[in-house]
């Protein structure tokens, strides 16, 4: 059994192509997600598919169904261009059917997480706010 803080490795770790997914069940990992409000709701955890956004031809349907999250708060913050920057700390507890995989190898610390929006909103432990310079 994997330690509760272990993150899935990249496919290259096993000599597989970088566009493969190695998906593991959540076991207590802490991840960080950009959100729109300081009290995140299920709307902050809706996938592109649930939002009705079109899938790019080069994207897997699995990517379209999942959410971007990051291993470290600073990695999520670096992706935001506007202030205030709001980053939710989410503990991916077992028992919710959540899963995650290392994705977008060119983006440091990027993972895709799959789960129900209500569950993910419930698992927010804190929100960090950076009001800017």
C-alpha positions in Angstrom: 0.0 0.0 0.0 1.3 3.5 -0.9 2.0 6.0 1.8 -0.7 8.6 2.1 1.4 11.3 0.7 2.8 9.4 -2.3 2.1 10.9 -5.7 1.9 8.9 -8.9 5.1 8.9 -10.9 5.3 10.0 -14.5 5.0 7.3 -17.2 8.6 7.9 -18.1 9.6 6.6 -14.7 8.6 3.1 -16.1 9.9 3.7 -19.6 6.5 4.4 -21.0 5.6 7.3 -23.4 4.9 10.6 -21.7 1.4 10.8 -23.0 0.3 7.6 -21.1 -1.5 8.0 -17.8 -0.6 6.1 -14.6 -3.7 6.6 -12.4 -3.7 5.8 -8.7 -6.5 6.1 -6.2 -6.3 9.0 -3.7 -4.9 8.1 -0.4 -4.6 11.4 1.5 -2.5 13.4 -0.9 -2.5 17.2 -0.5 -3.0 19.1 -3.8 -3.5 22.7 -4.7 -6.1 24.2 -7.1 -6.8 27.6 -8.4 -10.3 28.8 -7.4 -12.5 31.8 -7.9 -13.7 32.5 -4.4 -12.3 32.3 -0.8 -15.0 29.8 0.1 -14.8 27.4 -2.8 -18.0 25.6 -4.0 -18.6 22.7 -6.4 -18.4 25.2 -9.2 -14.7 25.6 -8.5 -14.2 21.8 -9.1 -16.1 21.3 -12.4 -14.2 19.7 -15.3 -14.1 21.2 -18.7 -16.6 18.5 -19.7 -19.0 19.5 -17.0 -18.6 23.1 -18.0 -19.5 22.3 -21.6 -16.2 23.3 -23.0 -15.1 21.6 -26.2 -12.3 19.1 -26.0 -9.2 19.9 -28.1 -8.5 17.2 -30.7 -5.1 16.4 -29.1 -6.5 16.0 -25.6 -7.6 12.6 -24.2 -11.2 12.4 -22.9 -9.7 11.5 -19.6 -8.0 15.0 -19.5 -11.4 16.6 -20.4 -13.1 14.8 -17.4 -10.4 15.7 -14.8 -9.2 18.8 -13.0 -5.8 20.4 -13.0 -4.2 20.5 -9.6 -0.6 21.0 -8.4 1.8 19.4 -6.0 2.8 22.7 -4.4 0.9 25.9 -3.8 3.6 28.0 -5.6 3.1 26.0 -8.7 -0.6 26.8 -8.8 0.1 30.4 -8.0 2.6 30.7 -10.9 -0.2 29.7 -13.3 -2.5 32.6 -12.3 -2.1 35.9 -14.0 -4.6 38.1 -12.1 -5.0 39.2 -8.5 -6.3 38.2 -6.1 -4.8 34.8 -6.5 -6.9 32.2 -4.6 -5.5 28.7 -4.1 -7.4 25.9 -2.4 -5.5 23.3 -0.4 -7.4 20.0 -1.0 -6.8 16.8 0.9 -7.6 13.9 -1.4 -9.1 11.5 1.1 -9.7 7.8 0.4 -13.3 6.7 0.3 -14.5 9.3 -2.2 -13.6 7.4 -5.3 -11.0 10.0 -6.2 -8.0 9.3 -8.5 -5.0 11.2 -9.7 -2.2 11.0 -12.3 0.9 13.0 -13.2 0.1 14.9 -16.4 1.5 17.7 -18.6 5.1 16.8 -18.1 6.2 20.3 -19.3 4.4 21.9 -16.4 6.1 21.4 -13.0 4.0 19.6 -10.4 0.9 19.3 -12.6 -1.6 16.5 -11.9 -5.0 15.6 -13.1 -7.5 14.7 -10.4 -10.8 12.9 -11.1 -13.7 13.2 -8.6 -17.2 14.6 -8.1 -17.3 18.4 -7.7 -19.2 18.3 -4.4 -16.7 15.9 -2.9 -13.7 17.9 -3.9 -15.3 21.1 -2.5 -16.0 19.3 0.8 -12.3 18.3 1.0 -10.9 21.8 0.9 -8.8 22.4 4.0 -7.9 26.0 3.5 -7.6 28.8 0.9 -4.6 31.0 0.4 -5.2 34.5 -0.9 -2.5 36.7 -2.5 -3.9 40.2 -3.0 -0.9 41.2 -5.1 1.9 43.7 -4.9 
